[in-house]
Amino acid sequence: MAKAKILVIDDEKEIIDTISLMLKARDFSIVSALDGQDGIEKAKSENPDLILLDIMMPGIDGYNVCMKLKSAKETKNIPIVVISGKAERDAIVKSHSLGVSDFIVKPFNLPTLLGKVGKYIR
């Protein structure tokens, strides 16, 4: 069986490295992007099983990335889990209204990350 592929879109390399380390140890394949535009392109070219998306990024923010991915035929069915330090109710409600499947608040721990990932990748 092929490894499940997860795309991590975050402008903080340390966050990508931490998530990659956690998930590679659980035998997931990781693809990453340091900005929204690259994330959109990689979502279309890599066809990941799940996208982990930061909200606050320079250029195209996570909300706009989500809108673009959910409106594109080739990416609209990929589950998106937001990982953000922006834990206000408005951010969570807005994310869900744009089609986000779930929300993780930074800082997060390994059980939380694995629980959310496991919910969308069987």
C-alpha positions as CSV (number, residue, x, y, z in Angstrom):
1,M,0.0,0.0,0.0
2,A,1.3,3.5,-0.9
3,K,2.2,5.9,1.9
4,A,-0.4,8.6,2.5
5,K,0.8,11.9,1.2
6,I,0.4,15.1,3.3
7,L,1.0,18.6,2.0
8,V,2.2,21.0,4.7
9,I,1.8,24.7,3.8
10,D,3.3,27.1,6.3
11,D,5.7,30.1,6.0
12,E,7.6,28.9,9.1
13,K,10.2,26.4,8.1
14,E,10.6,25.2,11.8
15,I,6.8,24.3,11.8
16,I,7.2,22.4,8.6
17,D,10.3,20.6,9.9
18,T,8.5,19.7,13.2
19,I,5.4,18.4,11.5
20,S,7.5,16.5,8.9
21,L,9.5,14.8,11.6
22,M,6.4,13.8,13.5
23,L,4.6,12.4,10.5
24,K,7.5,10.8,8.6
25,A,8.1,8.8,11.8
26,R,4.5,7.5,11.3
27,D,5.3,6.5,7.7
28,F,3.5,9.4,6.0
29,S,5.0,11.0,2.9
30,I,5.4,14.8,3.3
31,V,5.4,17.5,0.7
32,S,5.9,21.1,1.8
33,A,5.4,24.7,0.7
34,L,6.6,27.8,2.3
35,D,4.0,30.1,0.9
36,G,0.4,30.0,-0.4
37,Q,1.1,30.2,-4.1
38,D,3.6,27.3,-4.0
39,G,1.1,25.4,-1.8
40,I,-1.6,25.8,-4.4
41,E,0.7,24.6,-7.2
42,K,1.9,21.6,-5.1
43,A,-1.7,20.7,-4.2
44,K,-2.5,20.4,-7.9
45,S,0.7,18.7,-9.0
46,E,1.2,16.3,-6.0
47,N,-2.4,15.3,-5.4
48,P,-2.0,14.9,-1.6
49,D,-4.4,12.9,0.6
50,L,-4.5,15.7,3.2
51,I,-3.4,19.4,3.4
52,L,-2.2,21.0,6.6
53,L,-2.5,24.7,6.1
54,D,-1.4,27.8,8.1
55,I,-3.7,30.9,8.0
56,M,-1.2,33.7,8.6
57,M,1.3,33.8,5.7
58,P,2.7,36.7,3.6
59,G,1.3,37.0,0.1
60,I,-1.7,34.7,-0.2
61,D,-3.0,33.8,3.2
62,G,-4.5,30.5,4.2
63,Y,-8.0,31.7,3.7
64,N,-7.3,32.5,0.1
65,V,-5.4,29.3,-0.4
66,C,-8.4,27.4,0.9
67,M,-10.8,29.3,-1.4
68,K,-8.6,28.5,-4.4
69,L,-8.2,24.9,-3.5
70,K,-11.9,24.3,-2.8
71,S,-12.9,26.0,-6.1
72,A,-10.5,23.9,-8.3
73,K,-11.8,20.7,-9.7
74,E,-8.6,18.8,-9.0
75,T,-8.2,19.8,-5.4
76,K,-11.8,20.5,-4.1
77,N,-12.1,17.1,-2.4
78,I,-8.8,17.1,-0.5
79,P,-9.4,17.5,3.2
80,I,-7.8,20.6,4.7
81,V,-6.8,20.9,8.3
82,V,-5.8,24.4,9.4
83,I,-2.9,24.7,11.9
84,S,-2.9,28.2,13.3
85,G,-2.0,30.3,16.3
86,K,-5.1,32.3,15.4
87,A,-7.5,30.6,17.8
88,E,-10.2,33.1,17.9
89,R,-13.7,31.9,17.2
90,D,-14.0,34.1,14.1
91,A,-10.9,32.4,12.6
92,I,-12.3,29.0,13.2
93,V,-15.8,29.8,11.9
94,K,-14.4,31.5,8.8
95,S,-12.1,28.5,8.1
96,H,-15.0,26.1,8.3
97,S,-17.2,28.4,6.1
98,L,-14.5,28.1,3.4
99,G,-14.5,24.3,3.5
100,V,-11.8,23.5,6.0
101,S,-12.4,20.0,7.5
102,D,-10.7,20.7,10.9
103,F,-8.7,23.1,13.0
104,I,-5.6,22.7,15.2
105,V,-4.4,25.5,17.4
106,K,-0.7,26.2,17.7
107,P,1.2,25.2,19.8
108,F,0.0,21.6,19.3
109,N,1.3,18.2,20.5
110,L,1.9,14.9,18.7
111,P,-1.3,13.2,19.9
112,T,-3.5,16.1,18.7
113,L,-1.7,16.2,15.3
114,L,-2.0,12.4,14.8
115,G,-5.6,12.3,16.0
116,K,-6.6,14.9,13.4
117,V,-4.5,13.4,10.6
118,G,-5.9,9.9,11.4
119,K,-9.4,11.3,11.2
120,Y,-9.0,12.1,7.5
121,I,-6.5,9.4,6.4
122,R,-7.5,5.8,7.0
